[in-house]
Amino acid sequence: MDYTKILLRPVVTEKATMLRETTEQVTFYVDPKANKIEIGKAVEIAFKVKVEKVNVVTVKSRPRVKQGRVKGRIAGYRKAYVTLAKGDKIEFFEGV
């Protein structure tokens, strides 16, 4: 699988920003079919950094309930927390 199809977009939240600043971890929304090895290789190719560890979280879709009635679905997603080697940074996230 091509790395542009594995890494969908970066996660820009308060928690992701805190992790990036304190522990050399970056967070991405990834393709649900990608495994940890593919995600690690995609980050290394895309940003030319060394990946030490990849943790993955899968959130399943669920019904959207408003006023006691089901009004559709909330989409599921998959996030990857990628730990970079000491001293490596991704310049894409600087200033975000």
Secondary structure as GFF3:
##gff-version 3
##sequence-region A 1 96
A	DSSP	alpha_helix	3	6	.	.	.	ID=ss1
A	DSSP	beta_strand	7	10	.	.	.	ID=ss2
A	DSSP	alpha_helix	14	23	.	.	.	ID=ss3
A	DSSP	beta_strand	25	30	.	.	.	ID=ss4
A	DSSP	alpha_helix	36	47	.	.	.	ID=ss5
A	DSSP	beta_strand	51	59	.	.	.	ID=ss6
A	DSSP	beta_strand	62	66	.	.	.	ID=ss7
A	DSSP	beta_strand	69	74	.	.	.	ID=ss8
A	DSSP	beta_strand	77	84	.	.	.	ID=ss9
A	DSSP	three_ten_helix	91	93	.	.	.	ID=ss10
###
